[in-house]
Amino acid sequence: MRATSRLLLAQDAEPPSPQDLETLTLRVRGYVMLAIPVVEAAALTWPEDDVPRSCALACIGGEARMRLRLEPGRNLSAGIRHAQRLARSVNALCDHYRTAGGDHR
């Protein structure tokens, strides 16, 4: 998951072709969809006043799910920005999963 995100977020990353962008966008979107229920289930087992729980749930509800509802835009640069936002959500969800004691690859 993180390796795919790096393809979109690395400072020296080449802009993807439209075809590669579509593939990368679908991939990171799928990662977000897979990670949300896993991270949410873990976070809900933590005490209600736990800061990591609040952060994880805010990431899920305030960012990740919202980004899944957004459309990529009509040109290549808007599509890249959309894919990058999804990639940032992937990284954040991986961080929360790691906090829960899971693998973080």
ChimeraX commands (.cxc) that place a marker at each C-alpha (Angstrom):
marker #1 position 0.00,0.00,0.00 radius 0.5
marker #1 position 2.72,2.44,0.98 radius 0.5
marker #1 position 4.79,1.57,-2.09 radius 0.5
marker #1 position 1.90,2.50,-4.36 radius 0.5
marker #1 position 1.32,5.70,-2.40 radius 0.5
marker #1 position 5.00,6.62,-2.83 radius 0.5
marker #1 position 4.57,6.40,-6.61 radius 0.5
marker #1 position 2.14,9.31,-6.33 radius 0.5
marker #1 position 3.65,11.27,-3.44 radius 0.5
marker #1 position 7.41,11.10,-3.87 radius 0.5
marker #1 position 9.04,14.48,-4.53 radius 0.5
marker #1 position 10.89,13.08,-7.54 radius 0.5
marker #1 position 7.93,11.12,-8.93 radius 0.5
marker #1 position 7.30,11.46,-12.63 radius 0.5
marker #1 position 3.74,12.45,-13.50 radius 0.5
marker #1 position 1.91,9.28,-14.52 radius 0.5
marker #1 position 0.40,8.80,-17.93 radius 0.5
marker #1 position -3.40,8.97,-18.06 radius 0.5
marker #1 position -3.57,5.17,-18.21 radius 0.5
marker #1 position -1.17,4.71,-15.29 radius 0.5
marker #1 position -3.02,7.38,-13.33 radius 0.5
marker #1 position -6.29,5.51,-13.74 radius 0.5
marker #1 position -4.67,2.30,-12.52 radius 0.5
marker #1 position -2.98,4.00,-9.56 radius 0.5
marker #1 position -6.18,5.83,-8.61 radius 0.5
marker #1 position -8.20,2.63,-8.64 radius 0.5
marker #1 position -5.51,0.89,-6.60 radius 0.5
marker #1 position -5.25,3.54,-3.85 radius 0.5
marker #1 position -9.03,3.89,-3.80 radius 0.5
marker #1 position -9.29,0.14,-3.24 radius 0.5
marker #1 position -6.69,0.31,-0.49 radius 0.5
marker #1 position -8.70,2.99,1.30 radius 0.5
marker #1 position -11.85,0.90,0.99 radius 0.5
marker #1 position -10.05,-2.15,2.41 radius 0.5
marker #1 position -8.31,-0.30,5.24 radius 0.5
marker #1 position -11.26,1.66,6.60 radius 0.5
marker #1 position -13.14,-1.28,8.19 radius 0.5
marker #1 position -9.93,-2.86,9.53 radius 0.5
marker #1 position -8.72,0.35,11.19 radius 0.5
marker #1 position -12.22,1.20,12.41 radius 0.5
marker #1 position -12.68,-2.22,14.00 radius 0.5
marker #1 position -9.35,-1.86,15.80 radius 0.5
marker #1 position -10.05,1.70,16.94 radius 0.5
marker #1 position -13.45,0.78,18.34 radius 0.5
marker #1 position -11.79,-1.69,20.73 radius 0.5
marker #1 position -9.75,1.10,22.36 radius 0.5
marker #1 position -11.11,3.11,25.31 radius 0.5
marker #1 position -13.46,5.93,24.32 radius 0.5
marker #1 position -11.19,8.60,25.78 radius 0.5
marker #1 position -8.10,7.26,23.97 radius 0.5
marker #1 position -6.41,9.85,21.74 radius 0.5
marker #1 position -5.28,7.33,19.07 radius 0.5
marker #1 position -8.89,6.09,18.86 radius 0.5
marker #1 position -10.17,9.63,18.26 radius 0.5
marker #1 position -7.47,10.30,15.67 radius 0.5
marker #1 position -8.16,7.06,13.81 radius 0.5
marker #1 position -11.91,7.62,13.74 radius 0.5
marker #1 position -11.44,11.22,12.58 radius 0.5
marker #1 position -9.15,10.02,9.80 radius 0.5
marker #1 position -11.75,7.49,8.71 radius 0.5
marker #1 position -14.82,9.70,8.93 radius 0.5
marker #1 position -13.42,13.12,8.22 radius 0.5
marker #1 position -10.95,12.31,5.49 radius 0.5
marker #1 position -10.91,8.81,4.04 radius 0.5
marker #1 position -14.65,8.35,3.48 radius 0.5
marker #1 position -15.00,11.92,2.21 radius 0.5
marker #1 position -12.20,11.36,-0.30 radius 0.5
marker #1 position -13.90,8.22,-1.57 radius 0.5
marker #1 position -16.94,10.33,-2.48 radius 0.5
marker #1 position -14.96,12.88,-4.49 radius 0.5
marker #1 position -14.57,12.75,-8.25 radius 0.5
marker #1 position -11.10,12.93,-9.82 radius 0.5
marker #1 position -11.61,15.98,-12.02 radius 0.5
marker #1 position -11.58,16.47,-15.75 radius 0.5
marker #1 position -7.91,16.93,-16.57 radius 0.5
marker #1 position -4.66,15.13,-15.80 radius 0.5
marker #1 position -3.44,17.52,-13.09 radius 0.5
marker #1 position -6.78,17.36,-11.24 radius 0.5
marker #1 position -6.70,13.57,-11.50 radius 0.5
marker #1 position -3.18,13.48,-10.07 radius 0.5
marker #1 position -4.19,15.69,-7.14 radius 0.5
marker #1 position -7.18,13.42,-6.47 radius 0.5
marker #1 position -4.99,10.30,-6.53 radius 0.5
marker #1 position -2.48,12.01,-4.23 radius 0.5
marker #1 position -5.20,12.80,-1.70 radius 0.5
marker #1 position -6.27,9.17,-1.72 radius 0.5
marker #1 position -2.62,8.13,-1.31 radius 0.5
marker #1 position -2.30,10.40,1.73 radius 0.5
marker #1 position -5.36,8.69,3.22 radius 0.5
marker #1 position -3.74,5.31,2.56 radius 0.5
marker #1 position -0.62,6.41,4.43 radius 0.5
marker #1 position -2.66,7.77,7.34 radius 0.5
marker #1 position -4.72,4.58,7.58 radius 0.5
marker #1 position -1.51,2.51,7.52 radius 0.5
marker #1 position -0.17,4.66,10.36 radius 0.5
marker #1 position -3.32,4.05,12.41 radius 0.5
marker #1 position -3.15,0.34,11.65 radius 0.5
marker #1 position 0.46,0.29,12.86 radius 0.5
marker #1 position -0.64,2.06,16.06 radius 0.5
marker #1 position -3.16,-0.76,16.53 radius 0.5
marker #1 position -0.28,-3.24,16.40 radius 0.5
marker #1 position -0.72,-4.39,12.82 radius 0.5
marker #1 position 1.84,-4.76,10.06 radius 0.5
marker #1 position 2.62,-1.48,8.30 radius 0.5
marker #1 position 3.96,-2.50,4.91 radius 0.5
marker link #1:1,2 radius 0.2
marker link #1:2,3 radius 0.2
marker link #1:3,4 radius 0.2
marker link #1:4,5 radius 0.2
marker link #1:5,6 radius 0.2
marker link #1:6,7 radius 0.2
marker link #1:7,8 radius 0.2
marker link #1:8,9 radius 0.2
marker link #1:9,10 radius 0.2
marker link #1:10,11 radius 0.2
marker link #1:11,12 radius 0.2
marker link #1:12,13 radius 0.2
marker link #1:13,14 radius 0.2
marker link #1:14,15 radius 0.2
marker link #1:15,16 radius 0.2
marker link #1:16,17 radius 0.2
marker link #1:17,18 radius 0.2
marker link #1:18,19 radius 0.2
marker link #1:19,20 radius 0.2
marker link #1:20,21 radius 0.2
marker link #1:21,22 radius 0.2
marker link #1:22,23 radius 0.2
marker link #1:23,24 radius 0.2
marker link #1:24,25 radius 0.2
marker link #1:25,26 radius 0.2
marker link #1:26,27 radius 0.2
marker link #1:27,28 radius 0.2
marker link #1:28,29 radius 0.2
marker link #1:29,30 radius 0.2
marker link #1:30,31 radius 0.2
marker link #1:31,32 radius 0.2
marker link #1:32,33 radius 0.2
marker link #1:33,34 radius 0.2
marker link #1:34,35 radius 0.2
marker link #1:35,36 radius 0.2
marker link #1:36,37 radius 0.2
marker link #1:37,38 radius 0.2
marker link #1:38,39 radius 0.2
marker link #1:39,40 radius 0.2
marker link #1:40,41 radius 0.2
marker link #1:41,42 radius 0.2
marker link #1:42,43 radius 0.2
marker link #1:43,44 radius 0.2
marker link #1:44,45 radius 0.2
marker link #1:45,46 radius 0.2
marker link #1:46,47 radius 0.2
marker link #1:47,48 radius 0.2
marker link #1:48,49 radius 0.2
marker link #1:49,50 radius 0.2
marker link #1:50,51 radius 0.2
marker link #1:51,52 radius 0.2
marker link #1:52,53 radius 0.2
marker link #1:53,54 radius 0.2
marker link #1:54,55 radius 0.2
marker link #1:55,56 radius 0.2
marker link #1:56,57 radius 0.2
marker link #1:57,58 radius 0.2
marker link #1:58,59 radius 0.2
marker link #1:59,60 radius 0.2
marker link #1:60,61 radius 0.2
marker link #1:61,62 radius 0.2
marker link #1:62,63 radius 0.2
marker link #1:63,64 radius 0.2
marker link #1:64,65 radius 0.2
marker link #1:65,66 radius 0.2
marker link #1:66,67 radius 0.2
marker link #1:67,68 radius 0.2
marker link #1:68,69 radius 0.2
marker link #1:69,70 radius 0.2
marker link #1:70,71 radius 0.2
marker link #1:71,72 radius 0.2
marker link #1:72,73 radius 0.2
marker link #1:73,74 radius 0.2
marker link #1:74,75 radius 0.2
marker link #1:75,76 radius 0.2
marker link #1:76,77 radius 0.2
marker link #1:77,78 radius 0.2
marker link #1:78,79 radius 0.2
marker link #1:79,80 radius 0.2
marker link #1:80,81 radius 0.2
marker link #1:81,82 radius 0.2
marker link #1:82,83 radius 0.2
marker link #1:83,84 radius 0.2
marker link #1:84,85 radius 0.2
marker link #1:85,86 radius 0.2
marker link #1:86,87 radius 0.2
marker link #1:87,88 radius 0.2
marker link #1:88,89 radius 0.2
marker link #1:89,90 radius 0.2
marker link #1:90,91 radius 0.2
marker link #1:91,92 radius 0.2
marker link #1:92,93 radius 0.2
marker link #1:93,94 radius 0.2
marker link #1:94,95 radius 0.2
marker link #1:95,96 radius 0.2
marker link #1:96,97 radius 0.2
marker link #1:97,98 radius 0.2
marker link #1:98,99 radius 0.2
marker link #1:99,100 radius 0.2
marker link #1:100,101 radius 0.2
marker link #1:101,102 radius 0.2
marker link #1:102,103 radius 0.2
marker link #1:103,104 radius 0.2
marker link #1:104,105 radius 0.2
view
